[in-house]
Amino acid sequence: MRHSDGVTRDSQPPHTPDGHHVVIDGRRWRATDPLIPEDDSARLRVHLMAARRAIAAARRAGDEDAERAARARVQTAKVALGERGTAWWEQSDAERRARWTEGLAELDQP
């Protein structure tokens, strides 16, 4: 998939000069916290995409409870990635580390 700004699935979107946001199709989105180790970031993205697929499945099935639970998992993943909640650049390194490790612990539970 190619966005209008030339970003493909395998390339990184351009960041704002301060590194806090990425620009996709002319819109600014909060960037993932760069302090997150790649393996943890990858695990969070797997959880995020699984939760997004669960939302779609729940909507097709008309299951509002399952959709609500899946949306909560999306929120947890996005906060853990630093893309929602308190801005990662306003947190100490310890707060940032706690944010993603706690998010992973919650998402890793069956």
For each residue, the residues with C-beta under 8 A, 3 or more apart:
1: 8 9
2: 6 7 8
3: 6 7 8 13 24 25
4: 25 26
5: 13 14 23 24 25 26
6: 2 3 11
7: 2 3 11 12 13 14 24
8: 1 2 3 11
9: 1
10:
11: 6 7 8
12: 7 15 22
13: 3 5 7 22 23 24
14: 5 7 22 23
15: 12 19 20 21 22 23 31
16: 19 20 21 22 23 28
17:
18: 21 89
19: 15 16 31 34
20: 15 16 30 31 87 89
21: 15 16 18 28 29 30 31
22: 12 13 14 15 16 28 29 30 31
23: 5 13 14 15 16 26 27 28 29
24: 3 5 7 13 27 29
25: 3 4 5
26: 4 5 23
27: 23 24
28: 16 21 22 23
29: 21 22 23 24 83
30: 20 21 22 82 83 84 87
31: 15 19 20 21 22 34 82 83
32: 36 41 81 82 83
33: 36 81 82 88 96 99 100
34: 19 31
35: 88 93 96 97
36: 32 33 40 41 44 81 82 96 100
37: 40 41
38: 41 42
39: 42 43
40: 36 37 43 44 100 101 104
41: 32 36 37 38 44 45 81 100
42: 38 39 45 46
43: 39 40 46 47 104 108
44: 36 40 41 47 48 77 80 81 100 103 104 107
45: 41 42 48 49 77 81
46: 42 43 49 50
47: 43 44 50 51 73 76 77 104 107 108
48: 44 45 51 52 74 77 78 81
49: 45 46 52 53
50: 46 47 53 54 73
51: 47 48 54 55 70 71 73 74 77
52: 48 49 55 56 70 74
53: 49 50 56 57
54: 50 51 57 58 66 69 70 73
55: 51 52 58 59 67 70 71 74
56: 52 53 59 60
57: 53 54 60 61 66
58: 54 55 61 63 64 66 67 69 70
59: 55 56 62 67
60: 56 57
61: 57 58 66
62: 59
63: 58 66 67
64: 58 67 68
65: 68 69
66: 54 57 58 61 63 69 70
67: 55 58 59 63 64 70 71
68: 64 65 71 72
69: 54 58 65 66 72 73
70: 51 52 54 55 58 66 67 73 74
71: 51 55 67 68 74 75
72: 68 69 75 76
73: 47 50 51 54 69 70 76 77 107
74: 48 51 52 55 70 71 77 78
75: 71 72 78 79 84
76: 47 72 73 79 80 103 106 107
77: 44 45 47 48 51 73 74 80 81 103 107
78: 48 74 75 81 83 84 85
79: 75 76 82 83 84 85 99 103
80: 44 76 77 99 100 102 103 104 107
81: 32 33 36 41 44 45 48 77 78 100 103
82: 30 31 32 33 36 79 85 87 88 96 99 100
83: 29 30 31 32 78 79
84: 30 75 78 79
85: 78 79 82 99
86: 90 91 95 99
87: 20 30 82 90 91
88: 33 35 82 91 96 99
89: 18 20
90: 86 87
91: 86 87 88 95 96 99
92: 95 96
93: 35 96 97
94: 97 98
95: 86 91 92 98 99
96: 33 35 36 82 88 91 92 93 99 100
97: 35 93 94 100 101
98: 94 95 101 102
99: 33 79 80 82 85 86 88 91 95 96 102 103
100: 33 36 40 41 44 80 81 82 96 97 103 104
101: 40 97 98 104 105
102: 80 98 99 105 106
103: 44 76 77 79 80 81 99 100 106 107
104: 40 43 44 47 80 100 101 107 108
105: 101 102 108 109
106: 76 102 103 109
107: 44 47 73 76 77 80 103 104
108: 43 47 104 105
109: 105 106
110:
